[in-house]
Amino acid sequence: MLDKKIYYPWVSLLSCLAIFLYMSVVNDRALFDALGLPHFILNPQVKIIIIIILLFVFFFDFILFRNRKKEIDHRLEKFNKQIEELYSSRNSLQNRVQKYSGHADKLKLFISDRLLEHIEYDEKFLHFQNIASEVRHNGVISYDKVNTALKKSYNLSNIEDKKEYAEAIHSMTYLWDLLDLSTTDNIGLYIADKLYKAEEEYYRQQFNTAGDALPYSPSFSTQQAVIASISSFVKDMGDVMPVKVNKDIPYVFSNSCFRVYLKDADNLLGNENYLLLMMENLINNALFYQNQKKYTHKYSRVSIGLERSSKYAKISVYNNGPWIHHETREKLFQLGFSTKRSKGVNGKGLGLYFVNEIVKGYEGKIVVRNIKNKDEIYTVRIKLNNGGVVEQIIQASVDNGKPTCTMSGELCNHNEAVIKVSESIVAVQVIVNSRKKNYELNYAKNNDHAVFYDPQNKLAPEWCVEFKQLKTMTRVMFKVIDKMGVQFDVYLPTAESRLEADYYDLDDDEINKLDDVGVDFDGFNEFTR
């Protein structure tokens, strides 16, 4: 409330009226005499004094009025601002109320949907258990009949047909293991139980000095199992993978879809078919993105690697494609969750669930890594037959996640720097500035077309050098490869490590020590047609 009021200027009004009456009386002699007023007020000096006093009163009243008006105007302005702030605060509160009300409604719907999903999931799980029990019972009978018939035919067949029957028997065994896993209540515990039994047999095998034959082999070659898991995919493409011949030399294979680099990683315990199932699901997951046009390019491949990392066999599967965000990663291995959502494709959420359960059964660990492009400076030195050297500095940078490159200050076309050389080439050196590494490639002139990939990153190469022999010159093309994608690293304890007294489960700190991305690979001087 205002504590000041603007009063009507009665003093000034009365002062003006008094001056008017005084002037009327002193200027009208008859009226003056009739009123009987004293004669001294007719004195001019008195007139001036009275007028000055009355004018001063009027001026004082005017000043007082103006000051009060200013003060009230100031307070009104202040109150108007407060009113505007109150209106603004009220509108803001109303918006927040509407916003949180909407959020509350959405939260209610979300909770109700999740509850319904869980209720439906529980019902489906109970129904699944009943079906699984029936399938397992009938499956055992059918499997025994088919397997017995195949073995009988194998024994009666000629040499040419024995291979076909052997493959059929192996396929039936794989089918039974798949059925066995898919119908068990807890895949991880089931595999772990099998591994403990295999571990006992492996102990006996290690301490069997008499050389007595065991009923079955408790371990298998990790490298051979990974090769077998890839072979079926390669065979469907019409290609044939070479047979592994030397344990000390890494197994290398590549075609239009796969890039394979497998070192020997010792043996694993248990059933080889469990690893085959795990690998097939990882490869199928990678092929889904490999076959989508927006993620693939000339140099993109599904890359599969194997190496021994301390006490573990490290299996890596890489593919170009979108990154897996943190919130998605937390539920990536949940039953029923799938990231495969595209036109005509609706994933069932079983593949990575099986992978995770198998890894848990092995007491291993699976790590999901987002692979990104990065800035780099490369120096390409082409050694000529006449002793000369052609040198170019290529700057690679990342724009919106995609790699671009410049050579001699000019932007390259399609991330590819082209150097034309008319002389015969002896070798090409690629110097990677950040690593202080120098990679040299000996070029044979009779190779009319060859590609040399980044030896530092076998699975997800950052660059490649491509040669194309023309009639009058050789085109040397340095390509910065878009390697944005995802890599699954699976760590499984080897059979030997499980016998050690200090064997323990793999934890995250151990993985960080083992997962050295910058380790050089050997055997990089081969070409890929």
ROFIFI-614387 format. One record per residue (C-alpha): residue number from 1; residue in three letters; z, y, x. Coordinates in steps of 0.001 Angstrom, whole numbers. Layout:
NUM/Ala/Z/Y/X
...
REM end
This chain:
1/Met/0/0/0
2/Leu/-670/3602/1099
3/Asp/2477/5675/1703
4/Lys/569/8994/1687
5/Lys/-1019/10725/-1288
6/Ile/-3498/13545/-1636
7/Tyr/-1788/16232/-3788
8/Tyr/-3596/18916/-5760
9/Pro/-3602/22265/-3786
10/Trp/-1293/24142/-6158
11/Val/39/26457/-3417
12/Ser/-3434/27643/-2481
13/Leu/-4410/28028/-6123
14/Leu/-1304/30055/-6947
15/Ser/-1796/32129/-3795
16/Cys/-5343/32983/-4835
17/Leu/-4134/33838/-8347
18/Ala/-1376/36081/-6940
19/Ile/-3890/37941/-4772
20/Phe/-6149/38380/-7792
21/Leu/-3308/39784/-9944
22/Tyr/-2046/42052/-7160
23/Met/-5478/43536/-6573
24/Ser/-5983/44014/-10317
25/Val/-2648/45874/-10700
26/Val/-2934/48142/-7668
27/Asn/-6497/49083/-8589
28/Asp/-5626/49888/-12242
29/Arg/-3290/52942/-12264
30/Ala/-2543/52795/-15945
31/Leu/-1561/49136/-15739
32/Phe/532/49838/-12652
33/Asp/2446/52622/-14407
34/Ala/2851/50500/-17545
35/Leu/4434/47677/-15558
36/Gly/6773/50078/-13774
37/Leu/6222/48592/-10381
38/Pro/7596/50270/-7226
39/His/5225/52702/-5538
40/Phe/5642/51233/-2023
41/Ile/3390/48307/-2907
42/Leu/555/50802/-3151
43/Asn/948/51457/518
44/Pro/-2196/50174/2324
45/Gln/-72/48523/5006
46/Val/1847/46552/2373
47/Lys/-1450/45479/851
48/Ile/-2644/44157/4200
49/Ile/660/42320/4856
50/Ile/640/40691/1403
51/Ile/-3007/39631/1765
52/Ile/-2341/38184/5269
53/Ile/713/36228/4008
54/Leu/-1207/34848/1066
55/Leu/-4204/33969/3279
56/Phe/-1895/32188/5770
57/Val/-374/30137/2944
58/Phe/-3871/29214/1788
59/Phe/-4954/28289/5332
60/Phe/-1784/26186/5923
61/Asp/-2343/24303/2688
62/Phe/-5961/23677/3639
63/Ile/-4957/22266/7068
64/Leu/-2331/20024/5489
65/Phe/-4859/18737/2971
66/Arg/-7462/17956/5653
67/Asn/-4961/16052/7846
68/Arg/-3785/13954/4932
69/Lys/-7381/13186/4001
70/Lys/-8247/12041/7552
71/Glu/-5185/9793/7718
72/Ile/-5986/8217/4362
73/Asp/-9665/7749/5309
74/His/-8577/5986/8509
75/Arg/-6243/3682/6595
76/Leu/-8927/2954/4027
77/Glu/-11349/2007/6782
78/Lys/-8715/-283/8321
79/Phe/-8014/-1943/4976
80/Asn/-11746/-2408/4351
81/Lys/-12060/-4223/7648
82/Gln/-9135/-6453/6769
83/Ile/-10721/-7202/3409
84/Glu/-14020/-8103/5130
85/Glu/-12164/-10382/7556
86/Leu/-10367/-12060/4664
87/Tyr/-13661/-12623/2870
88/Ser/-15216/-14010/6046
89/Ser/-12200/-16264/6681
90/Arg/-12327/-17462/3083
91/Asn/-16042/-18296/3379
92/Ser/-15414/-20109/6663
93/Leu/-12591/-22125/5125
94/Gln/-14794/-22966/2148
95/Asn/-17555/-24188/4488
96/Arg/-15072/-26281/6458
97/Val/-13640/-27720/3290
98/Gln/-17127/-28656/2088
99/Lys/-17986/-30074/5525
100/Tyr/-14845/-32192/5804
101/Ser/-15187/-33209/2207
102/Gly/-18670/-34495/3010
103/His/-17346/-36247/6113
104/Ala/-14573/-37829/4099
105/Asp/-17096/-39120/1578
106/Lys/-19259/-40504/4356
107/Leu/-16225/-42080/6004
108/Lys/-15258/-43723/2721
109/Leu/-18780/-45093/2337
110/Phe/-18822/-46258/5964
111/Ile/-15470/-48064/5629
112/Ser/-16499/-49663/2349
113/Asp/-19832/-50780/3857
114/Arg/-18073/-52246/6912
115/Leu/-15566/-54055/4716
116/Leu/-18368/-55506/2643
117/Glu/-20201/-56539/5816
118/His/-17096/-58255/7198
119/Ile/-16450/-60026/3914
120/Glu/-20085/-61095/3782
121/Tyr/-19972/-62085/7475
122/Asp/-16880/-64240/6917
123/Glu/-18560/-65954/3986
124/Lys/-21729/-66505/5990
125/Phe/-19701/-67824/8950
126/Leu/-17902/-70375/6803
127/His/-21210/-71351/5272
128/Phe/-22723/-71584/8761
129/Gln/-19916/-73875/9935
130/Asn/-20568/-76247/7035
131/Ile/-24297/-76264/7768
132/Ala/-23689/-76682/11521
133/Ser/-21461/-79684/10943
134/Glu/-24118/-81317/8770
135/Val/-26925/-80465/11215
136/Arg/-24951/-81829/14176
137/His/-24225/-85109/12372
138/Asn/-27813/-85666/11290
139/Gly/-29167/-84264/14559
140/Val/-27380/-86902/16636
141/Ile/-28968/-89695/14626
142/Ser/-32464/-88164/14817
143/Tyr/-32137/-87368/18511
144/Asp/-31082/-90937/19372
145/Lys/-34036/-92369/17455
146/Val/-36646/-90065/18996
147/Asn/-35198/-90277/22518
148/Thr/-35019/-94088/22377
149/Ala/-38624/-94283/21189
150/Leu/-39820/-91916/23939
151/Lys/-38023/-93855/26692
152/Lys/-39439/-97116/25383
153/Ser/-42966/-95638/25355
154/Tyr/-42392/-94241/28840
155/Asn/-41531/-97685/30209
156/Leu/-44552/-99283/28524
157/Ser/-47072/-96537/29376
158/Asn/-49458/-96414/32325
159/Ile/-49039/-94038/35245
160/Glu/-51334/-91361/33746
161/Asp/-49254/-91103/30555
162/Lys/-45816/-91306/32179
163/Lys/-45815/-87589/33084
164/Glu/-46499/-86593/29494
165/Tyr/-43707/-88844/28184
166/Ala/-41326/-87546/30867
167/Glu/-42008/-83952/29776
168/Ala/-41426/-84958/26144
169/Ile/-38079/-86595/27039
170/His/-37064/-83471/28974
171/Ser/-38044/-81267/26005
172/Met/-35970/-83433/23656
173/Thr/-32972/-83103/25973
174/Tyr/-33409/-79330/26030
175/Leu/-33761/-79275/22241
176/Trp/-30547/-81265/21861
177/Asp/-28630/-78957/24234
178/Leu/-29900/-75951/22283
179/Leu/-28833/-77546/19000
180/Asp/-25512/-78545/20544
181/Leu/-24744/-74965/21603
182/Ser/-25968/-73295/18425
183/Thr/-23776/-75438/16174
184/Thr/-20531/-75271/18142
185/Asp/-17690/-73019/17000
186/Asn/-17202/-71253/20354
187/Ile/-20088/-71413/22808
188/Gly/-18146/-69906/25722
189/Leu/-15250/-72374/25500
190/Tyr/-17643/-75256/24957
191/Ile/-19607/-74460/28146
192/Ala/-16390/-73821/30104
193/Asp/-15105/-77270/29101
194/Lys/-18374/-78837/30271
195/Leu/-18111/-76957/33567
196/Tyr/-14577/-78175/34241
197/Lys/-15755/-81754/33767
198/Ala/-18724/-81093/36052
199/Glu/-16325/-79571/38581
200/Glu/-14361/-82821/38730
201/Glu/-17551/-84789/39320
202/Tyr/-18607/-82274/41966
203/Tyr/-15280/-82798/43757
204/Arg/-15882/-86525/43738
205/Gln/-19399/-85995/45041
206/Gln/-18144/-83852/47940
207/Phe/-15502/-86402/48937
208/Asn/-17553/-89517/48192
209/Thr/-17813/-90956/51702
210/Ala/-19021/-94334/50468
211/Gly/-22154/-92794/48997
212/Asp/-21686/-94362/45566
213/Ala/-24086/-93089/42956
214/Leu/-22594/-90787/40314
215/Pro/-23551/-91184/36628
216/Tyr/-25202/-87758/36631
217/Ser/-25673/-84764/38907
218/Pro/-22897/-82218/38268
219/Ser/-24853/-79351/39848
220/Phe/-28391/-77993/39955
221/Ser/-30436/-75582/42055
222/Thr/-30206/-72038/40711
223/Gln/-33564/-71114/42206
224/Gln/-35379/-74101/40699
225/Ala/-33803/-73461/37304
226/Val/-34950/-69818/37305
227/Ile/-38461/-70893/38353
228/Ala/-38520/-73434/35509
229/Ser/-37439/-70795/32981
230/Ile/-40304/-68491/34028
231/Ser/-42923/-71252/34251
232/Ser/-43184/-71756/30492
233/Phe/-44007/-68062/29953
234/Val/-46514/-67998/32815
235/Lys/-48146/-71187/31565
236/Asp/-48694/-69612/28140
237/Met/-50607/-66811/29891
238/Gly/-52918/-69322/31584
239/Asp/-51420/-68877/35067
240/Val/-49714/-71439/37279
241/Met/-46665/-70710/39414
242/Pro/-46710/-72182/42942
243/Val/-44385/-75054/43789
244/Lys/-41352/-74107/45867
245/Val/-41773/-75585/49361
246/Asn/-39334/-73858/51727
247/Lys/-35693/-73161/50949
248/Asp/-35348/-70519/53687
249/Ile/-38287/-68394/52471
250/Pro/-37936/-66291/49274
251/Tyr/-40006/-67474/46346
252/Val/-42554/-64752/45490
253/Phe/-44890/-64657/42521
254/Ser/-46642/-61929/40526
255/Asn/-49282/-61593/37858
256/Ser/-50196/-59048/35199
257/Cys/-46856/-59498/33424
258/Phe/-44236/-60740/35908
259/Arg/-42934/-59782/39333
260/Val/-40719/-62558/40749
261/Tyr/-38663/-62466/43948
262/Leu/-36142/-65294/44283
263/Lys/-33931/-66019/47271
264/Asp/-31951/-69214/47578
265/Ala/-28568/-68780/45873
266/Asp/-27097/-72292/46224
267/Asn/-26235/-74494/43263
268/Leu/-24499/-73942/39944
269/Leu/-22318/-76424/38101
270/Gly/-23034/-77848/34682
271/Asn/-26139/-78308/32601
272/Glu/-29353/-76694/33820
273/Asn/-30527/-76211/30220
274/Tyr/-27749/-73657/29612
275/Leu/-29212/-71451/32339
276/Leu/-32728/-71998/30967
277/Leu/-31563/-70823/27533
278/Met/-29908/-67756/29047
279/Met/-33010/-66851/31080
280/Glu/-35429/-67377/28192
281/Asn/-33442/-64972/26015
282/Leu/-33296/-62333/28759
283/Ile/-37029/-62690/29449
284/Asn/-37912/-62552/25737
285/Asn/-35842/-59388/25423
286/Ala/-37686/-57841/28389
287/Leu/-41119/-58910/27114
288/Phe/-40474/-57169/23793
289/Tyr/-40558/-53770/25550
290/Gln/-43189/-54853/28089
291/Asn/-45613/-55433/25210
292/Gln/-45093/-51974/23669
293/Lys/-47740/-49476/24725
294/Lys/-45445/-46448/24994
295/Tyr/-43312/-48179/27663
296/Thr/-45979/-49991/29668
297/His/-48418/-48832/32326
298/Lys/-50638/-50282/35019
299/Tyr/-47791/-51120/37406
300/Ser/-45079/-52092/34915
301/Arg/-43855/-55681/35076
302/Val/-40965/-57784/33907
303/Ser/-39185/-58281/37226
304/Ile/-36913/-61232/37919
305/Gly/-34785/-61478/41046
306/Leu/-32277/-63932/42496
307/Glu/-30008/-63627/45500
308/Arg/-26655/-64825/46789
309/Ser/-24046/-62096/46443
310/Ser/-20761/-63130/48053
311/Lys/-19469/-66044/45944
312/Tyr/-21930/-65535/43156
313/Ala/-25535/-66146/42267
314/Lys/-26921/-62807/41105
315/Ile/-29795/-63080/38616
316/Ser/-31568/-59824/37715
317/Val/-34049/-59191/34919
318/Tyr/-35677/-55738/34748
319/Asn/-38142/-54196/32309
320/Asn/-39588/-50766/31614
321/Gly/-38358/-49271/28393
322/Pro/-35768/-47008/26754
323/Trp/-32273/-46657/28149
324/Ile/-29318/-48336/26490
325/His/-26783/-45673/25517
326/His/-23063/-46134/25970
327/Glu/-22263/-46530/22288
328/Thr/-25030/-49133/21977
329/Arg/-23945/-50966/25124
330/Glu/-20501/-51669/23671
331/Lys/-21988/-53733/20830
332/Leu/-25123/-54986/22584
333/Phe/-23852/-58567/22825
334/Gln/-22336/-58759/19361
335/Leu/-23616/-61451/17020
336/Gly/-26160/-59958/14635
337/Phe/-26702/-56686/16556
338/Ser/-30245/-56001/17756
339/Thr/-32055/-53051/19335
340/Lys/-35441/-54529/18402
341/Arg/-36464/-52267/15567
342/Ser/-40188/-51571/15339
343/Lys/-43069/-52031/12947
344/Gly/-43242/-55673/11929
345/Val/-40306/-56645/14177
346/Asn/-36707/-57121/13101
347/Gly/-34432/-58714/15688
348/Lys/-31825/-61204/14508
349/Gly/-29218/-60331/17155
350/Leu/-28909/-63869/18564
351/Gly/-30575/-63722/21997
352/Leu/-28156/-61462/23911
353/Tyr/-25242/-62992/22019
354/Phe/-26194/-66405/23449
355/Val/-26608/-64833/26905
356/Asn/-23131/-63314/26815
357/Glu/-21516/-66514/25561
358/Ile/-23166/-68581/28309
359/Val/-22046/-66079/30961
360/Lys/-18489/-66169/29601
361/Gly/-18582/-69964/29717
362/Tyr/-19513/-69770/33416
363/Glu/-16638/-67297/33999
364/Gly/-19229/-64826/35205
365/Lys/-20117/-61253/34393
366/Ile/-23158/-59455/33002
367/Val/-23877/-55839/33918
368/Val/-26377/-53596/32129
369/Arg/-27843/-50780/34240
370/Asn/-30140/-47951/33194
371/Ile/-32795/-47415/35876
372/Lys/-34020/-43842/36264
373/Asn/-36645/-41994/38271
374/Lys/-35562/-39621/41028
375/Asp/-36844/-36814/43229
376/Glu/-38149/-37783/46648
377/Ile/-40309/-36601/49541
378/Tyr/-42780/-39053/51094
379/Thr/-44834/-38722/54258
380/Val/-47998/-40846/54267
381/Arg/-49546/-41357/57730
382/Ile/-52893/-43155/57920
383/Lys/-53722/-44497/61381
384/Leu/-57470/-44639/62064
385/Asn/-59412/-47009/64281
386/Asn/-60556/-44117/66500
387/Gly/-56942/-43182/67312
388/Gly/-56717/-40313/64833
389/Val/-54053/-39853/62168
390/Val/-54349/-38428/58660
391/Glu/-51001/-37204/57366
392/Gln/-49986/-35942/53924
393/Ile/-46605/-34908/52551
394/Ile/-46115/-35844/48901
395/Gln/-43345/-34308/46801
396/Ala/-42176/-36436/43869
397/Ser/-40118/-34808/41116
398/Val/-38870/-35779/37668
399/Asp/-39939/-33855/34564
400/Asn/-38373/-34927/31245
401/Gly/-37513/-38277/32796
402/Lys/-41087/-38935/33974
403/Pro/-42235/-38738/37612
404/Thr/-44797/-36234/38806
405/Cys/-46042/-35548/42326
406/Thr/-47706/-32790/44300
407/Met/-49750/-33005/47498
408/Ser/-50548/-29932/49579
409/Gly/-48908/-27826/46880
410/Glu/-51245/-29065/44129
411/Leu/-50228/-31242/41192
412/Cys/-51637/-34761/41408
413/Asn/-53483/-36407/38557
414/His/-51563/-39198/36763
415/Asn/-48797/-39164/39412
416/Glu/-51348/-40389/41928
417/Ala/-52196/-38713/45234
418/Val/-55682/-39698/46464
419/Ile/-56571/-39516/50167
420/Lys/-60203/-40212/51086
421/Val/-60842/-41552/54586
422/Ser/-64309/-42119/56029
423/Glu/-63110/-43825/59234
424/Ser/-61823/-47402/59497
425/Ile/-58106/-47725/58765
426/Val/-55776/-49645/61058
427/Ala/-52430/-49133/59286
428/Val/-50614/-46918/56842
429/Gln/-47061/-45682/57291
430/Val/-44905/-44478/54400
431/Ile/-41803/-42525/55389
432/Val/-39158/-42099/52671
433/Asn/-37242/-38925/53483
434/Ser/-33918/-39670/51729
435/Arg/-33583/-43146/53252
436/Lys/-34933/-42223/56683
437/Lys/-37015/-45389/56391
438/Asn/-40444/-46032/57831
439/Tyr/-42576/-48751/56219
440/Glu/-45830/-49729/57930
441/Leu/-48698/-51629/56314
442/Asn/-51412/-53263/58378
443/Tyr/-54642/-52908/56446
444/Ala/-57468/-55414/56754
445/Lys/-60890/-53898/56131
446/Asn/-62207/-57042/54410
447/Asn/-59733/-56364/51585
448/Asp/-61870/-54351/49167
449/His/-58877/-53795/46862
450/Ala/-55200/-54269/47692
451/Val/-51846/-52950/46516
452/Phe/-48714/-52538/48630
453/Tyr/-45447/-52025/46707
454/Asp/-42217/-50295/47697
455/Pro/-40339/-52949/49754
456/Gln/-36952/-51320/49222
457/Asn/-36927/-51960/45464
458/Lys/-38526/-55314/44781
459/Leu/-37698/-55394/41080
460/Ala/-38283/-51746/40174
461/Pro/-40527/-50207/42877
462/Glu/-40568/-46428/43138
463/Trp/-44028/-46180/44688
464/Cys/-47056/-48174/45765
465/Val/-50092/-47705/47988
466/Glu/-53412/-48878/46620
467/Phe/-56541/-49304/48715
468/Lys/-60064/-49300/47354
469/Gln/-62931/-49922/49747
470/Leu/-66131/-48024/48901
471/Lys/-69480/-48026/50674
472/Thr/-68920/-44918/52785
473/Met/-65149/-44442/52617
474/Thr/-61756/-45918/51772
475/Arg/-59672/-44418/48993
476/Val/-55958/-44543/49751
477/Met/-54020/-43883/46549
478/Phe/-50290/-43193/46745
479/Lys/-48748/-43733/43323
480/Val/-45289/-42602/42190
481/Ile/-44312/-45292/39682
482/Asp/-42473/-44595/36452
483/Lys/-39622/-47095/36739
484/Met/-37471/-45866/33846
485/Gly/-36026/-48968/32225
486/Val/-33103/-51360/31960
487/Gln/-31858/-54082/34309
488/Phe/-29558/-56941/33385
489/Asp/-27572/-58311/36359
490/Val/-25875/-61653/35745
491/Tyr/-23254/-62873/38224
492/Leu/-22418/-66583/38060
493/Pro/-19976/-68283/40463
494/Thr/-21695/-70922/42596
495/Ala/-20567/-74541/42714
496/Glu/-19186/-74126/46236
497/Ser/-17190/-71002/45350
498/Arg/-15436/-72841/42499
499/Leu/-14015/-75303/45055
500/Glu/-12395/-72550/47114
501/Ala/-8643/-72059/46824
502/Asp/-8931/-68299/46218
503/Tyr/-11497/-68664/43432
504/Tyr/-10968/-66036/40756
505/Asp/-12872/-64517/37877
506/Leu/-15279/-61746/38725
507/Asp/-13975/-58303/37829
508/Asp/-15638/-54883/37658
509/Asp/-14386/-53761/41082
510/Glu/-15874/-56858/42681
511/Ile/-19209/-56205/40972
512/Asn/-19316/-52644/42297
513/Lys/-18924/-54036/45813
514/Leu/-21556/-56730/45303
515/Asp/-24132/-54634/43473
516/Asp/-25645/-52840/46470
517/Val/-28896/-51397/45185
518/Gly/-29992/-49994/48519
519/Val/-30151/-53230/50506
520/Asp/-33496/-53837/52223
521/Phe/-35516/-56884/51219
522/Asp/-37442/-58891/53754
523/Gly/-40948/-60309/53487
524/Phe/-42607/-57137/52181
525/Asn/-45872/-57266/54107
526/Glu/-47763/-59216/51469
527/Phe/-50495/-57892/49184
528/Thr/-50781/-58391/45438
529/Arg/-54290/-58604/44077
REM end
